[in-house]
Amino acid sequence: MRNSLSEESVKSVYSWQFYNCMKLWVLALTTASASDLVLLVNPLVLLISGVIRLSNHIKYFPFHIKAFELLTLINKKTGQFVPAI
C-alpha cells in the first residue's frame, strides 16, 4: 500500500520555489552544449512527471499547466521524446 503524504509535504512540492528550481534546471539543460548534461534530461522529465502525478486536486491545476509547459520546452529544445502522462 502506498504511503499517504501529508498536506504539508504536498504543499512544499507545489510551491513557486520548487517550480522555479525545476525551471532553472530545464533552462540549464536545454541551453547547455555539453554532452554530459544531456544525460540529466531524462531524470528531469521523470521528476516533472512525478510532480504532476503527485496530486490531481483542482487547486494544483495551474501548477500542472506550468509543469506541462516545462515538458514541452524540453521536447522542443532537445528533440527528446517526452511521454504523455
Secondary structure, DSSP 8 states (H G I E B T S, - for coil): ------HHHHHHHSSHHHHHHHHHHHHHHHH---HHHHTTHHHHHHHHHHHHHH---GGGHHHHHHHHHHHHHHHHHH-------
